[in-house]
Amino acid sequence: MEVYDELLRWAQDRGVELHGVAPRSIPGRGIGMVATKPLKANERILLVPTSALRTIDTVRPKLKAALPKGTKVHATLAADLALDKPTSKYWPWNAVVPSRESITASLPLAWPAAGDHSRLPPPPPLLTKYLPKPALALLHKQQSNFTRDWTAIQQASSLPTITRQEYLHFWLLTNTRTFYHETRRTAATLARDDRMVLQPVADLFNHADAGCEVAFGAASFTVTADRAYAEGEEVYICYGQHANDFLLVEYGFVLPPAQNRWDEVCLDDAVLPELSERFRGVLEAKGFLGGYVLDARTVCYRTQVALRLLAGVPVGEWERLVEEGEDGGKVLQGKVDGLLVRILNKYRGTVEGTIRELEGLEVGQPYQREVLCTRWQQIRTLIDQTIERLGP
Ligand SMILES: C[S@@+](CC[C@H](N)C(=O)[O-])C[C@H]1O[C@@H](n2cnc3c(N)ncnc32)[C@H](O)[C@@H]1O
Protein backbone atom coordinates (compact mmCIF):
# COMPACT_ATOMS: atom_id res chain seq x y z
CA MET A 1 0.00 0.00 0.00
CA GLU A 2 1.23 3.52 -0.80
CA VAL A 3 2.14 5.59 2.27
CA TYR A 4 -0.52 8.12 1.34
CA ASP A 5 -3.30 5.47 1.45
CA GLU A 6 -2.30 4.91 5.07
CA LEU A 7 -2.36 8.69 5.61
CA LEU A 8 -5.85 8.96 4.12
CA ARG A 9 -7.18 6.22 6.42
CA TRP A 10 -5.58 7.94 9.41
CA ALA A 11 -6.91 11.35 8.33
CA GLN A 12 -10.44 10.05 7.69
CA ASP A 13 -10.46 8.66 11.25
CA ARG A 14 -9.85 12.27 12.33
CA GLY A 15 -12.75 13.65 10.33
CA VAL A 16 -10.89 14.72 7.18
CA GLU A 17 -13.22 14.48 4.15
CA LEU A 18 -11.96 14.18 0.57
CA HIS A 19 -14.26 14.40 -2.44
CA GLY A 20 -12.95 13.51 -5.87
CA VAL A 21 -9.25 14.16 -5.20
CA ALA A 22 -6.44 11.91 -4.01
CA PRO A 23 -2.68 12.22 -3.47
CA ARG A 24 -0.38 10.91 -6.23
CA SER A 25 3.35 11.04 -6.94
CA ILE A 26 4.01 13.69 -9.58
CA PRO A 27 7.42 13.79 -11.30
CA GLY A 28 9.36 16.88 -10.19
CA ARG A 29 6.71 17.95 -7.69
CA GLY A 30 6.81 15.23 -5.00
CA ILE A 31 3.24 14.40 -4.07
CA GLY A 32 0.33 16.42 -5.45
CA MET A 33 -3.46 16.15 -5.46
CA VAL A 34 -5.15 14.75 -8.54
CA ALA A 35 -8.83 14.66 -9.54
CA THR A 36 -10.16 11.10 -9.32
CA LYS A 37 -13.36 12.07 -11.18
CA PRO A 38 -14.49 15.09 -13.19
CA LEU A 39 -14.86 18.00 -10.75
CA LYS A 40 -17.26 20.91 -11.08
CA ALA A 41 -16.39 24.52 -10.23
CA ASN A 42 -17.31 25.38 -6.62
CA GLU A 43 -17.37 21.72 -5.55
CA ARG A 44 -15.91 21.24 -2.06
CA ILE A 45 -13.03 18.81 -2.42
CA LEU A 46 -11.50 18.77 1.07
CA LEU A 47 -12.57 19.49 4.62
CA VAL A 48 -10.10 19.35 7.50
CA PRO A 49 -11.69 19.81 10.92
CA THR A 50 -9.90 22.16 13.29
CA SER A 51 -9.44 19.21 15.67
CA ALA A 52 -7.12 17.54 13.08
CA LEU A 53 -4.70 20.49 12.91
CA ARG A 54 -1.25 20.62 14.50
CA THR A 55 -1.13 23.99 16.22
CA ILE A 56 0.60 25.76 19.07
CA ASP A 57 -2.08 24.14 21.28
CA THR A 58 -1.19 20.57 20.25
CA VAL A 59 2.55 21.02 20.92
CA ARG A 60 3.83 18.75 23.73
CA PRO A 61 3.46 20.71 27.00
CA LYS A 62 7.03 19.83 28.05
CA LEU A 63 8.38 21.54 24.95
CA LYS A 64 6.31 24.67 25.41
CA ALA A 65 7.38 24.91 29.03
CA ALA A 66 11.05 24.51 28.13
CA LEU A 67 11.16 27.17 25.40
CA PRO A 68 11.83 30.83 26.21
CA LYS A 69 8.77 33.09 26.36
CA GLY A 70 8.03 34.62 22.97
CA THR A 71 9.41 31.70 20.94
CA LYS A 72 7.72 31.81 17.53
CA VAL A 73 4.96 29.36 16.59
CA HIS A 74 7.01 28.36 13.54
CA ALA A 75 10.02 27.58 15.76
CA THR A 76 7.88 25.64 18.23
CA LEU A 77 6.04 23.55 15.63
CA ALA A 78 9.37 22.68 13.98
CA ALA A 79 10.81 21.50 17.32
CA ASP A 80 7.64 19.52 18.03
CA LEU A 81 8.01 17.73 14.67
CA ALA A 82 11.70 17.12 15.31
CA LEU A 83 10.88 15.37 18.59
CA ASP A 84 8.35 12.96 17.02
CA LYS A 85 9.28 9.27 17.21
CA PRO A 86 7.88 6.52 14.94
CA THR A 87 5.46 5.81 17.79
CA SER A 88 4.00 9.34 17.51
CA LYS A 89 0.29 9.60 16.89
CA TYR A 90 1.18 11.73 13.86
CA TRP A 91 3.39 9.09 12.24
CA PRO A 92 1.18 8.29 9.17
CA TRP A 93 1.26 12.04 8.45
CA ASN A 94 5.01 12.39 9.06
CA ALA A 95 5.67 9.40 6.79
CA VAL A 96 4.57 11.25 3.63
CA VAL A 97 6.51 14.51 4.01
CA PRO A 98 9.55 15.11 1.77
CA SER A 99 12.83 13.53 2.86
CA ARG A 100 15.67 15.46 4.43
CA GLU A 101 17.64 15.00 1.16
CA SER A 102 14.97 16.59 -0.99
CA ILE A 103 14.46 19.51 1.41
CA THR A 104 18.22 20.10 1.57
CA ALA A 105 18.60 19.91 -2.19
CA SER A 106 15.78 22.27 -3.03
CA LEU A 107 15.72 25.01 -0.37
CA PRO A 108 18.53 27.60 -0.57
CA LEU A 109 18.70 28.01 3.23
CA ALA A 110 20.12 24.46 3.31
CA TRP A 111 22.48 24.86 0.35
CA PRO A 112 26.28 24.54 0.84
CA ALA A 113 27.44 26.79 3.64
CA ALA A 114 30.64 28.83 3.73
CA GLY A 115 33.62 26.52 3.39
CA ASP A 116 36.80 26.42 5.41
CA HIS A 117 38.45 29.74 4.58
CA SER A 118 41.80 28.68 6.01
CA ARG A 119 42.11 26.16 3.18
CA LEU A 120 44.29 26.81 0.14
CA PRO A 121 43.04 27.06 -2.56
CA PRO A 122 40.02 28.97 -1.25
CA PRO A 123 36.63 27.23 -1.27
CA PRO A 124 34.49 27.51 -4.41
CA PRO A 125 31.97 30.38 -4.47
CA LEU A 126 28.76 29.66 -2.62
CA LEU A 127 25.81 28.87 -4.81
CA THR A 128 23.60 31.28 -2.94
CA LYS A 129 25.65 34.19 -4.26
CA TYR A 130 24.02 33.42 -7.64
CA LEU A 131 20.51 34.05 -6.32
CA PRO A 132 18.86 37.08 -7.95
CA LYS A 133 18.73 40.12 -5.65
CA PRO A 134 15.15 39.71 -4.30
CA ALA A 135 15.81 36.01 -3.62
CA LEU A 136 19.04 36.80 -1.79
CA ALA A 137 17.31 39.46 0.33
CA LEU A 138 14.65 36.92 1.28
CA LEU A 139 17.30 34.33 2.08
CA HIS A 140 19.04 36.78 4.43
CA LYS A 141 15.74 37.35 6.22
CA GLN A 142 15.22 33.60 6.52
CA GLN A 143 18.78 33.16 7.84
CA SER A 144 18.16 35.69 10.56
CA ASN A 145 14.78 34.13 11.49
CA PHE A 146 16.33 30.68 11.58
CA THR A 147 19.20 31.89 13.81
CA ARG A 148 16.69 33.50 16.17
CA ASP A 149 14.64 30.28 16.37
CA TRP A 150 17.62 27.95 16.69
CA THR A 151 18.94 30.12 19.54
CA ALA A 152 15.58 29.72 21.31
CA ILE A 153 15.59 25.93 20.83
CA GLN A 154 19.10 25.61 22.24
CA GLN A 155 17.91 27.27 25.44
CA ALA A 156 15.46 24.41 26.05
CA SER A 157 18.14 22.35 27.76
CA SER A 158 15.72 19.84 29.32
CA LEU A 159 14.76 18.45 25.89
CA PRO A 160 16.36 15.59 23.96
CA THR A 161 19.24 16.89 21.85
CA ILE A 162 18.40 18.00 18.32
CA THR A 163 21.29 18.90 16.01
CA ARG A 164 21.25 22.12 14.01
CA GLN A 165 20.93 20.16 10.77
CA GLU A 166 17.96 18.17 12.09
CA TYR A 167 16.29 21.32 13.28
CA LEU A 168 16.95 23.08 9.98
CA HIS A 169 15.18 20.26 8.15
CA PHE A 170 12.06 20.51 10.35
CA TRP A 171 12.15 24.31 10.30
CA LEU A 172 12.12 24.29 6.50
CA LEU A 173 9.48 21.58 6.42
CA THR A 174 7.30 23.75 8.63
CA ASN A 175 8.04 26.79 6.48
CA THR A 176 6.87 25.06 3.30
CA ARG A 177 3.74 23.44 4.77
CA THR A 178 2.02 25.80 7.22
CA PHE A 179 -1.26 27.59 6.54
CA TYR A 180 -2.43 30.92 7.87
CA HIS A 181 -5.08 30.37 10.57
CA GLU A 182 -6.65 33.04 12.69
CA THR A 183 -8.80 32.62 15.76
CA ARG A 184 -9.95 35.33 18.11
CA ARG A 185 -7.15 34.30 20.48
CA THR A 186 -4.33 34.11 17.91
CA ALA A 187 -5.45 37.45 16.43
CA ALA A 188 -5.13 39.02 19.88
CA THR A 189 -1.87 37.37 20.93
CA LEU A 190 0.25 36.57 17.87
CA ALA A 191 1.86 38.63 15.12
CA ARG A 192 0.15 38.07 11.77
CA ASP A 193 3.07 36.08 10.34
CA ASP A 194 2.97 33.73 13.33
CA ARG A 195 -0.68 32.63 13.08
CA MET A 196 0.38 29.36 11.51
CA VAL A 197 -0.90 25.79 11.69
CA LEU A 198 -0.13 22.50 10.00
CA GLN A 199 -2.97 20.57 8.41
CA PRO A 200 -2.88 17.00 7.14
CA VAL A 201 -3.73 16.20 3.50
CA ALA A 202 -4.25 19.89 2.59
CA ASP A 203 -0.47 20.18 2.77
CA LEU A 204 -0.23 17.87 -0.25
CA PHE A 205 -1.62 20.43 -2.70
CA ASN A 206 1.02 21.92 -4.96
CA HIS A 207 1.06 25.57 -5.97
CA ALA A 208 -0.09 27.29 -9.14
CA ASP A 209 -0.54 31.01 -9.83
CA ALA A 210 -4.31 30.46 -9.58
CA GLY A 211 -5.95 27.57 -7.79
CA CYS A 212 -8.68 26.26 -5.55
CA GLU A 213 -10.05 28.43 -2.79
CA VAL A 214 -8.73 27.67 0.70
CA ALA A 215 -10.92 29.00 3.51
CA PHE A 216 -11.07 28.53 7.25
CA GLY A 217 -13.66 29.07 9.93
CA ALA A 218 -13.91 28.12 13.57
CA ALA A 219 -14.76 24.48 12.75
CA SER A 220 -12.66 23.62 9.71
CA PHE A 221 -10.49 24.42 6.71
CA THR A 222 -12.12 23.77 3.33
CA VAL A 223 -10.73 23.60 -0.19
CA THR A 224 -13.17 24.34 -3.04
CA ALA A 225 -12.59 23.78 -6.77
CA ASP A 226 -12.00 27.12 -8.53
CA ARG A 227 -13.01 25.66 -11.92
CA ALA A 228 -13.95 22.37 -13.55
CA TYR A 229 -11.19 19.71 -13.56
CA ALA A 230 -10.95 16.63 -15.76
CA GLU A 231 -10.31 13.26 -14.15
CA GLY A 232 -6.55 12.74 -13.76
CA GLU A 233 -5.75 16.49 -13.80
CA GLU A 234 -3.59 17.87 -10.98
CA VAL A 235 -5.57 20.17 -8.70
CA TYR A 236 -3.63 23.11 -7.24
CA ILE A 237 -4.04 25.76 -4.61
CA CYS A 238 -2.29 29.16 -4.80
CA TYR A 239 0.22 29.82 -1.98
CA GLY A 240 0.04 33.54 -2.80
CA GLN A 241 0.81 35.99 -5.61
CA HIS A 242 4.48 35.13 -5.69
CA ALA A 243 7.25 35.84 -8.21
CA ASN A 244 9.67 33.00 -8.98
CA ASP A 245 12.46 34.48 -6.81
CA PHE A 246 10.13 34.15 -3.81
CA LEU A 247 9.01 30.63 -4.77
CA LEU A 248 12.63 29.55 -5.11
CA VAL A 249 13.66 30.63 -1.61
CA GLU A 250 10.44 29.83 0.25
CA TYR A 251 9.43 26.63 -1.58
CA GLY A 252 12.45 25.43 -3.58
CA PHE A 253 11.07 25.59 -7.12
CA VAL A 254 10.32 28.03 -9.94
CA LEU A 255 7.34 27.94 -12.31
CA PRO A 256 7.71 28.38 -16.07
CA PRO A 257 7.09 32.15 -16.60
CA ALA A 258 4.10 31.42 -18.85
CA GLN A 259 2.55 29.65 -15.85
CA ASN A 260 3.29 32.41 -13.36
CA ARG A 261 1.36 35.62 -13.94
CA TRP A 262 2.97 37.09 -10.79
CA ASP A 263 6.54 36.68 -11.95
CA GLU A 264 8.75 39.75 -12.23
CA VAL A 265 12.43 40.58 -12.65
CA CYS A 266 14.34 42.96 -10.40
CA LEU A 267 16.13 45.68 -12.39
CA ASP A 268 18.10 47.26 -9.53
CA ASP A 269 21.42 45.82 -10.72
CA ALA A 270 20.70 47.23 -14.17
CA VAL A 271 19.44 50.70 -13.23
CA LEU A 272 21.26 51.67 -10.00
CA PRO A 273 24.78 51.62 -11.55
CA GLU A 274 23.55 54.15 -14.15
CA LEU A 275 22.60 56.71 -11.50
CA SER A 276 24.98 59.43 -10.33
CA GLU A 277 25.32 60.21 -6.61
CA ARG A 278 23.21 63.32 -7.19
CA PHE A 279 20.39 61.41 -8.90
CA ARG A 280 20.46 58.76 -6.18
CA GLY A 281 19.99 61.50 -3.59
CA VAL A 282 17.08 63.05 -5.53
CA LEU A 283 15.41 59.64 -5.93
CA GLU A 284 15.98 58.71 -2.29
CA ALA A 285 14.46 61.97 -1.09
CA LYS A 286 11.24 61.12 -2.98
CA GLY A 287 11.29 57.42 -1.97
CA PHE A 288 12.09 56.17 -5.49
CA LEU A 289 15.59 54.72 -5.03
CA GLY A 290 15.62 51.00 -5.98
CA GLY A 291 12.86 48.41 -6.08
CA TYR A 292 12.75 48.54 -9.91
CA VAL A 293 11.00 45.62 -11.63
CA LEU A 294 9.52 44.54 -14.92
CA ASP A 295 7.11 41.73 -15.75
CA ALA A 296 5.89 40.17 -18.98
CA ARG A 297 3.70 43.17 -19.78
CA THR A 298 5.00 46.26 -18.01
CA VAL A 299 7.98 48.14 -16.65
CA CYS A 300 7.08 49.34 -13.15
CA TYR A 301 6.23 52.93 -12.29
CA ARG A 302 9.32 53.31 -10.05
CA THR A 303 11.58 52.45 -13.00
CA GLN A 304 9.69 54.90 -15.22
CA VAL A 305 10.21 57.61 -12.62
CA ALA A 306 13.94 56.92 -12.20
CA LEU A 307 14.52 56.79 -15.95
CA ARG A 308 12.91 60.19 -16.43
CA LEU A 309 15.74 61.71 -14.40
CA LEU A 310 18.30 59.84 -16.47
CA ALA A 311 16.54 60.98 -19.65
CA GLY A 312 17.53 64.55 -18.79
CA VAL A 313 14.32 65.96 -17.29
CA PRO A 314 15.49 68.88 -15.04
CA VAL A 315 15.09 68.02 -11.35
CA GLY A 316 12.45 70.71 -10.71
CA GLU A 317 10.35 69.54 -13.65
CA TRP A 318 10.90 65.90 -12.63
CA GLU A 319 9.59 66.68 -9.12
CA ARG A 320 6.48 68.24 -10.65
CA LEU A 321 5.89 65.16 -12.84
CA VAL A 322 6.26 62.85 -9.82
CA GLU A 323 3.98 64.94 -7.61
CA GLU A 324 1.29 65.21 -10.28
CA GLY A 325 1.65 61.58 -11.43
CA GLU A 326 2.32 62.71 -15.02
CA ASP A 327 4.43 60.90 -17.61
CA GLY A 328 5.62 64.01 -19.48
CA GLY A 329 4.19 63.03 -22.86
CA LYS A 330 4.94 60.76 -25.81
CA VAL A 331 8.30 62.23 -26.81
CA LEU A 332 9.72 61.80 -23.31
CA GLN A 333 8.27 58.27 -23.12
CA GLY A 334 10.05 57.40 -26.38
CA LYS A 335 13.35 58.71 -24.93
CA VAL A 336 12.81 56.72 -21.68
CA ASP A 337 12.02 53.55 -23.64
CA GLY A 338 15.19 53.98 -25.72
CA LEU A 339 17.25 54.50 -22.55
CA LEU A 340 15.75 51.41 -20.97
CA VAL A 341 16.49 49.30 -24.05
CA ARG A 342 20.15 50.43 -23.87
CA ILE A 343 20.31 49.61 -20.13
CA LEU A 344 18.63 46.24 -20.64
CA ASN A 345 20.98 45.31 -23.49
CA LYS A 346 23.92 46.02 -21.18
CA TYR A 347 22.37 44.09 -18.28
CA ARG A 348 21.61 41.19 -20.61
CA GLY A 349 25.39 40.77 -20.98
CA THR A 350 25.73 40.47 -17.18
CA VAL A 351 22.91 37.92 -17.08
CA GLU A 352 24.58 35.93 -19.89
CA GLY A 353 27.82 35.96 -17.87
CA THR A 354 26.01 34.61 -14.78
CA ILE A 355 24.45 31.80 -16.82
CA ARG A 356 27.86 30.86 -18.30
CA GLU A 357 29.47 30.87 -14.82
CA LEU A 358 26.69 28.66 -13.43
CA GLU A 359 27.04 26.24 -16.33
CA GLY A 360 30.73 25.82 -15.50
CA LEU A 361 30.27 25.42 -11.72
CA GLU A 362 30.69 22.15 -9.90
CA VAL A 363 29.76 23.27 -6.39
CA GLY A 364 26.48 22.03 -4.89
CA GLN A 365 24.03 19.51 -6.30
CA PRO A 366 22.84 19.33 -9.93
CA TYR A 367 19.28 20.45 -9.00
CA GLN A 368 20.66 23.54 -7.23
CA ARG A 369 22.74 24.61 -10.23
CA GLU A 370 19.91 23.78 -12.63
CA VAL A 371 17.26 25.76 -10.78
CA LEU A 372 19.58 28.79 -10.63
CA CYS A 373 20.38 28.46 -14.33
CA THR A 374 16.68 28.13 -15.14
CA ARG A 375 15.90 31.25 -13.12
CA TRP A 376 18.56 33.33 -14.89
CA GLN A 377 17.39 32.04 -18.27
CA GLN A 378 13.87 33.15 -17.35
CA ILE A 379 15.25 36.58 -16.44
CA ARG A 380 17.05 36.75 -19.80
CA THR A 381 13.82 35.84 -21.60
CA LEU A 382 11.82 38.54 -19.81
CA ILE A 383 14.53 41.09 -20.63
CA ASP A 384 14.58 40.01 -24.29
CA GLN A 385 10.80 40.28 -24.50
CA THR A 386 10.92 43.81 -23.08
CA ILE A 387 13.70 44.86 -25.47
CA GLU A 388 11.65 43.44 -28.34
CA ARG A 389 8.50 45.23 -27.15
CA LEU A 390 10.13 48.66 -26.57
CA GLY A 391 12.84 48.56 -29.19
CA PRO A 392 12.77 50.54 -32.43
C1 LIG B 1 2.85 22.18 0.78
S1 LIG B 1 3.99 21.16 0.00
C2 LIG B 1 3.07 20.44 -1.29
C3 LIG B 1 3.19 18.94 -1.35
C4 LIG B 1 4.54 18.41 -1.74
N1 LIG B 1 4.69 18.34 -3.19
C5 LIG B 1 4.85 17.04 -1.15
O1 LIG B 1 5.42 16.21 -1.83
O2 LIG B 1 4.58 16.86 0.03
C6 LIG B 1 5.01 22.38 -0.75
C7 LIG B 1 6.21 21.84 -1.53
O3 LIG B 1 5.74 21.16 -2.70
C8 LIG B 1 6.59 21.44 -3.82
N2 LIG B 1 5.79 22.16 -4.82
C9 LIG B 1 4.63 22.83 -4.63
N3 LIG B 1 4.15 23.31 -5.78
C10 LIG B 1 5.04 22.97 -6.73
C11 LIG B 1 5.12 23.20 -8.14
N4 LIG B 1 4.17 23.86 -8.79
N5 LIG B 1 6.19 22.71 -8.80
C12 LIG B 1 7.17 22.04 -8.15
N6 LIG B 1 7.15 21.79 -6.82
C13 LIG B 1 6.10 22.24 -6.12
C14 LIG B 1 7.74 22.26 -3.28
O4 LIG B 1 8.76 21.38 -2.92
C15 LIG B 1 7.13 22.90 -2.05
O5 LIG B 1 8.11 23.26 -1.10
PDBQT file of the ligand as one rigid body, heavy atoms in Angstrom, charges set to zero:
ROOT
HETATM    1  C1  LIG A 401       2.852  22.180   0.782  1.00  0.00    +0.000 C 
HETATM    2  S1  LIG A 401       3.993  21.160   0.002  1.00  0.00    +0.000 S 
HETATM    3  C2  LIG A 401       3.070  20.441  -1.291  1.00  0.00    +0.000 C 
HETATM    4  C3  LIG A 401       3.192  18.936  -1.351  1.00  0.00    +0.000 C 
HETATM    5  C4  LIG A 401       4.541  18.408  -1.737  1.00  0.00    +0.000 C 
HETATM    6  N1  LIG A 401       4.688  18.341  -3.190  1.00  0.00    +0.000 N 
HETATM    7  C5  LIG A 401       4.848  17.044  -1.145  1.00  0.00    +0.000 C 
HETATM    8  O1  LIG A 401       5.417  16.209  -1.825  1.00  0.00    +0.000 OA
HETATM    9  O2  LIG A 401       4.584  16.858   0.031  1.00  0.00    +0.000 OA
HETATM   10  C6  LIG A 401       5.013  22.380  -0.750  1.00  0.00    +0.000 C 
HETATM   11  C7  LIG A 401       6.212  21.836  -1.528  1.00  0.00    +0.000 C 
HETATM   12  O3  LIG A 401       5.736  21.164  -2.703  1.00  0.00    +0.000 OA
HETATM   13  C8  LIG A 401       6.591  21.435  -3.816  1.00  0.00    +0.000 C 
HETATM   14  N2  LIG A 401       5.792  22.164  -4.816  1.00  0.00    +0.000 N 
HETATM   15  C9  LIG A 401       4.632  22.825  -4.634  1.00  0.00    +0.000 A 
HETATM   16  N3  LIG A 401       4.150  23.313  -5.784  1.00  0.00    +0.000 NA
HETATM   17  C10 LIG A 401       5.040  22.971  -6.732  1.00  0.00    +0.000 A 
HETATM   18  C11 LIG A 401       5.119  23.199  -8.138  1.00  0.00    +0.000 A 
HETATM   19  N4  LIG A 401       4.169  23.863  -8.792  1.00  0.00    +0.000 N 
HETATM   20  N5  LIG A 401       6.191  22.710  -8.804  1.00  0.00    +0.000 NA
HETATM   21  C12 LIG A 401       7.173  22.041  -8.151  1.00  0.00    +0.000 A 
HETATM   22  N6  LIG A 401       7.153  21.785  -6.818  1.00  0.00    +0.000 NA
HETATM   23  C13 LIG A 401       6.104  22.237  -6.122  1.00  0.00    +0.000 A 
HETATM   24  C14 LIG A 401       7.736  22.259  -3.281  1.00  0.00    +0.000 C 
HETATM   25  O4  LIG A 401       8.762  21.377  -2.919  1.00  0.00    +0.000 OA
HETATM   26  C15 LIG A 401       7.133  22.898  -2.047  1.00  0.00    +0.000 C 
HETATM   27  O5  LIG A 401       8.110  23.258  -1.097  1.00  0.00    +0.000 OA
ENDROOT
TORSDOF 0
